[in-house]
Amino acid sequence: MERKLPIVYVVSDSVGETAEFVVRAAASQFDEGRVDIRRISYVDSKDVIYKVIQSAEEENAFIAFTLVLPELREYALSVAASIGVPVVDVLGPMMDTFHQVLGHRPKLQPGLIHQMDDEYFKRVEAVEFAVKYDDARDVRGLLSADVVLIGVSRTSKTPLSMYLAHNRYKVANVPLVPEVVPPAELFKIPARKIIGLTISPVELNLIRQERLKALGLKAEANYAKFDRIVQEIEYAEKLMNKIGCPVINVSNRAVEETATLVMEIYKHGQK
């Protein structure tokens, strides 16, 4: 005779994914880990809770709940105890401990974790965007980017793109080289979305020399020659003036500092 699966009612004032995950994680430690889960989502009344507890009693089931409102939590615990239905408050003890440690009350708003999830997925999407459209690998990304960074090599375009992506900005970047015609897409987007990055020739010379050393190459390469650097910077600044975009001098600036300026420029351009 096949063993009857244990029944667990998952009750939540939101979707109920958290409680279901905990139930499945616990069930996995027993036999085959199979369990019959009945999820009751968006519960906002005592009547619903009472009916669920009655059903759990009839089916010899137990209840796992994530209810953030104290009156619903207390009601579920009280009624379940009076009827004799096993019940687990998945979220309550953790919230109570946070309350004790932090010294202030929780927001008591159902569904906040899903708002956090939305922010997480936006960040992931932005990071994937920055990777895909780094270094002008696919110029089509320029048309859908929030911000397009342009500048000569070693002006922190890539690390700046990634930093901004973690702040949920979709960023593409384009290296400027005198011998390479800039992509036509660069002239099809509003200048306010483009931010030029420039740097002092002396600092760039030092950065490129260190870069060559790290690669095991000679510092005398054309890439690090001062005259060549001056030529590149002059070309880049001329192009930036033609586009009419904001320009940030990244000399002696940390990436975080430059990112703050970029975000301020972006927000100002949105007004």
N, C-alpha and C positions, 0 to 999 in steps of 0.2 A: 504493500500500500504506500502510495507516494505521500511523503510528509507535506503537510500544509505549510505554505509559506507564512512567515510572520507578517502581520499587517501593521503598518505604521502610518498614522495620519500626520501629515506635515502641514501645520497651520501657520500662516504668515500674514502680516498686514502689508506685505509687498509680494514679490513673485514666489518666494519660498525656496530659492535655489540654495541658499546657505544651509538651511536646516536639512534639505534633502542630501546635500553633499556630506554633511556630518553623519547622517543616518547610514548612507551607503559606505562611508569610510569605516564606521563601527561594525556594520554587518559583514564587511569583508574579512573580519577577524574570526568569523564563526562559520564552520562547515563550508558550504559552497558560496556563502556571502550573498545568497539570493534573498530578496525581500519584496513584499508587495507594498509599494508606497502610494498613498492616496493624498495628492497635494491639494490643499484648499488655500487658494491665494486671495490676496486683497481683503482679508477679513477686517471689518471695522465695527462689528457689533457683538454684544454678548449673546444674542440669540443664536447667531451662527456658531459661536464657540460651544454653546450648550448642546446644540444638535449634533455637532461633531463628537463631543464627549459621549453622548448617548449612543451614537453609532459605534464608537470605539468599544463601549461596554458590551454591546450586542455581539460584536465580532471578536471579542477577546483580543483586541488590538491595544496598542499604546500610542501616545501622542508626543510629537516633538514640535515645538513651536518657536518662532521668532516673532515676538510681539514687542514693539518698543514702548507702547503706551502703558504706563503702570497699572491703570485700572483694568485693562484687558489681560495683562499678565497675571495680576492678582486674582482676577475672576477665574481664569483658566486653571490656575493652581488650586484654588479653593474648591471649585466644582468637581474637578477630577479627583481630589482627595476624598470628598464626601461620597462620590459614587464608587470609588475604588479603582479608577483607571490610572495606570502608570503614566506619568507625564514627565517630559524633559524640557526645561527652559534652556534652550540653546544659547540665546543671546544675553539674557538677563544677568547672570553672574558676572560675565565679562564687563557689561556696562556698569554694574554696581562697583566693580573693582576700579574701573577708570574714574568713576565718580569720587571714590575715596582717595585715589592717588592725585588726581588733578584738582580736586577741591571745588569743582563746579558741576552743575547738572548737565546731562546730555541734552541734545537738541530735541529729542523725541519726535523726529520726523521720519516716518516710514519711507523706505526706498532710497535713502541717501547713498547707499553703496553702489547703486546703479548709476547715479550721477557721477560718482567717482570712476566707475567703469568706463563711462563715456569719455571722460577726460583721459583715461589711460589709452583707450583705442585711438583717440585723436592724436595723442603723442606718438604712438606706434606708427600711425599712418604718415605723420610728418617726418619721422625718422626714415621710413622706407622711401619717402619722396626725396629726401635730401641725398640718400645713397644713390638712388636711381638717376638723379639729375645733377650729380656732382661733376665738376670739371667739364661741363658741356657735353656729356656723353650722349645725351638725347635732348636736342634743343627744343623739342616740342614741349618740354616741361616748363619752358620760360613763360608760355602763355597762361599756364594755370598756377604759377607760383604766387605766393603772397609777397615774397621778396626775392629779387635777383641781385646777387652780389657779383661785381666785376672788379678785376684788378690783375696786376701782374702776378707771376708765380711767387709764392711765399709771402703773401699778404694775409694769411690766415683765413682764406675763403672757406676751406673745408671744415676746420674746427669750429669756425663761427657758424657755418651752416648747421652743424650737428648740435651746437649749443642752442641755437634758435629753434631747431626741430624739437628739442626736449621741452621747449616752451610752447609747442604746438603751432609753430609757424612752418608753412611749406616753403622751403628755400631751395633755389637752384643757383648755381654759380658758374661763371664763365671766365676762363683765363684770357687775358689780353696779351697778344704777341704781335709785334709790328708786322711780321711776315704772314700772319693769318688773318683773313678777312673775318670780322665778327659776324655772327649769325644774323640773318635778316630779321629773325623773331625779336631781336633786341630792340629793334626800331618800331615794333608793332605794339609794344606794351607801354602803359603810361610811365613817364619818367619818374614819377613819385614812387613807383614800385622797384626802381633800380637804385642801388646804392653802390657808389664807387669807393674802392679802398685804395688809398695811396700810402706811401711810406717814404722816409728819407733815404736817399741813395746810400748813405754811410751805413745805416742800420741794415738795409737790405743786403748790402755787400757782405757784412759779417754773418748774417743769417744764411746766405747762400754758400759761403765758404764752409760753415759748419755742416751744412747739408751735404756738400761734396765729400767732406771728410768722413761723415757717417756712412756714405755709400762706398768709401774706399777709393774715391777718385781724386785727381789732382786739383788743388784749389785754383790753378791757373786756367781752368776751363773757361770758355767764353761766357758760360752761364753766370759766373761770379766776377767777371771783369767789370770794373767800375764804369767804364765808358758805355759798355753794353747796358748796364743797369740804368744809367741816366737816360739812354735812348728809349728803353722800355717804359720808364716812368713818364717821360715827356709824351710819348705816344698815347699812353693810357689816359693821362690827364687831359690831353687834347680831345680824345674820344668822349670822355666824361663831360667835358664842356659842351661838345656838340649835342650830346643826348640831353643835357640839362638836368642831370640827376644830382641828388645830394652826394657829397663826398666826405668821407671820414679818413683822417690821417691816423693810421694805426701804429705809428712810431711810438715805442715805449708804452703801448697800451696792452693790458691783459685782455684776453678774449671776452671775459665777463663784462669788462668795461665797454668794449666796442659793441657787444650785444645789447647792452642797455641803451646805447645811443641809437642803434638800429631800431629797437622796439619803440623808442620815443618818436623817431622819424616816421615809422610806419603808422603809429597811432595818430600822429598829427595829420598825416596824409589821408586818414580815413574820415576826418571831420569835414 
